[in-house]
Amino acid sequence: MRHFDEIYSLAADRHGGPDALAAKLTKPKSVTELAAMPDDRWLSIITKTVFQAGFNWKVIENKWDGFETAFDGFDVGRCAFMDDEKFDALLQDTRIVRNGTKIAAVRDNATFLLELRDEGGAGQVLGSWPSTDYIGLLAMLGKRGSRLGGASAQYAMRFAGRDSFILSRDVTARLIAEGVIDKPATSKKAMTAVQEAFNTWMDQSGRSLTEISRVLAMSL
């Protein structure tokens, strides 16, 4: 597998040079910033990601103000203790996408976030999880969250601003080209290989998972 500097050069050649590439990269939020993020914002971000999965993202974005209103500003307590009357009303609410399974996921994920309060809070747990074990965080989200398997958890963490990689088509293609994996990573063994590669590139570059992931995507 190439040294990260070589991959950065490949990306820079395709995007106007090193300075132009650097301008396209964003750094993740700090642990302090993530710890200070209110639970309702975590639930909002997670919910948007869940509803976007398998759906037109633009439609969800255009309806998002309606989602915020319909779900009471994503107040975690209200969403976690949603009763049948509220659930049935949401199934008829034209301000949102009326998918019963995903509406139920809002309730379930609110309950999950309440559980994290006993472990230090969502912002602390999700924000301070070591980037060197990012796949451990993804596994935890997939196990304890609702509809947060696969790419959904990756996008939720990126949209929240925490350090993250997204195994998009382009990132996956670069990982295959570097011999890290031989097909899209779905197994624990493949995800471990991906994490080890990112850890190596973090050591080589001093950059975050977020930056490295973007560089890999733009190297093709």
N, C-alpha and C positions, 0 to 999 in steps of 0.2 A: 504494500500500500504506500502511496506517495506521502512525502512529508507535506504538512499542511501548506507550507509556503508555495509548493508547486501547484497545489490545487487552487490556492488564492490567485496565483499568476494566471492560471487557465480562466478563472472567472473574470479577472481584471481585463484580460485580452478581449473578452466577449462583451464587456460592459464599460468601455471607454477609458480603461486604465485604472491604476490602483486608487487614485483619489476619487474617481467617479464611483467605483465600487464601494469604497468606504462610506461615501455619502448615502448609499442605499441600505447600509446596515443599521440596525437598531439594537441597542443594548437592553437587556431585561431590567425590570425594576429591582431595587434593592430589597433585601430581606426585611428591612425596616418598613419600607413602603408597602410591601405585601402584607406584613403583619398588621398594618393599620387599616387595611381595606375592610370595610364593613361586610358582615355576612350576607346582607341582601345583595351586594354587588357580586359576590362570588356566586350566589344562586342565580342572579340574572345572567351572568356570563355562561354558566354551566347550562342553563335552560336554553339560551339562544343556540348554543352549540348542539344540544340534543335535537332541537327543532330543525336546525339547518341540515342535519344528517339525512341524506337521501331526498332533500327537498331543494327548491330554488332559493338560494340564499337571499336574493334581492327581495323576494316576496316576504320573507321573514323580517328583513331589515325595514321594509316599508311599513310593516305592521307593528314594529317593536314598541312604539309608544302605547299602542293598544294592549300589548302583552303586559307592559309595566303596570298599566291601570287595572287590567283584569286580574292580575295576580297580586294586587295590593302592594305594589312597589317591591315585590319579592321579599316581603317581611317573612323571615324564616319561621317564626312561630306560627303565623297565620297559615302559611303554606303547609307546614308539617301537620297541623291539626285541621286540615281541610275536611269538612264533613261532606256527606253525600249530596246535600242540597247545593253546596257550593260547587262540587264536582259536576253535578248535572247542569248547573247554570253555565259553567264554562264550556260544556259540550254544545251549548246553544249560542255561545258568544261569538258573534261575527268579527269581533276585534282581533281574535287570535285564529290560529290554525287549529281546527277542532279535531285533534287526534287524541283519542282517549288514552292510549298507551303512553303517549308523551306527556299528557297532562298528569297522569299518575306518577310519571317520573319526577315531575316537579315536587310533588308531595314527598316522594321517597328521598330525593336529594336534599330537600329541606331537613328531613329527619336525620340524614347523614351529617349535615353541617351542624345540627344541634349536638350530635354525638361528639363531633370534633371540639366543641366547646369544653368538654370535660378533659380534652387532651391538650389544651392550650389555645384552642381557637383555630378556625379554618385558615386564617391568614398566616398564623405561626406554623401550623403543621404543613400546609401545602407550600408555603413560601420558603420555608427553611429546610425542606427536604434536600439532602445533598445532590448536587447536579451529577456527581459521579455515580449516583444510584438512581438516576431519573427513571429507569425502567422499573425500579421498585415502587416508585410513586405511581406510575401508570398501572402497575399490577394492583396496587391498593385501591386506586380509583375504580378499576374494573370490577374488583371484588365487592367493595363496600358501597360504591355509588350505583346509580341506576342508569342504564344505557350509556355508560362511559367506557365501554370497551373499544378496542381498535383505535381509529383516528380521532374519535370524539374527545377523549381525554387529552390527547396531544394538542388539539386545537383549543380546547378550553383553557389549558395552561398557557398557551401562547397568547390568547386573547386577554387573559388576566395579567399578562406581563411578566410571568415568572420565567426563569431560564428554562429553555425547552428545545427539543428538536421535533420536527414533524417529518414523518416518513412519507413524504409526498412522492409522486411518480419520479420527479427529477432527482430528489435526494436518494431515493432507492436506486435509481439508475447509476448514480455516482458510486454508491456503496458497492454495487455489483461490479462496476468497472474497476474498483480498487481491490476486489477480491475479498471484501469483508463478508458478504453473503452471496448466494448464487440465485436468489429469488426473493420476492417481497418477504420481509421478516414477519412471521406469525408465530413461530415456536419460541419457547424460552431460550433454547440454544442460540437461535438467530438473534434474538433481542440482546442476549448477553454479548454476542460478537459485535453488534452495533454499538452498545454502550462502551465496550473496550476500545473501539476505534475512536469514538468521540472523546473518550478520556485521554487517549494518546494525542489527539489533535489539540485538546485543551492544554495539555502539558507543553506541546510544541509551540503553541501560538499565544498562550495567555488570554485567549478569547473565550467567550461564553458559548454554551450549547446553541443559543439563539443565533449568534453571529455565524458560527460554524455551519449550522444547518442552512442558513441563507446562502452562504458561500458555495456549499455543495450544490444547492439547487441552481445557482447561477453559473456553475462551471460547465454546463452542458450547452 
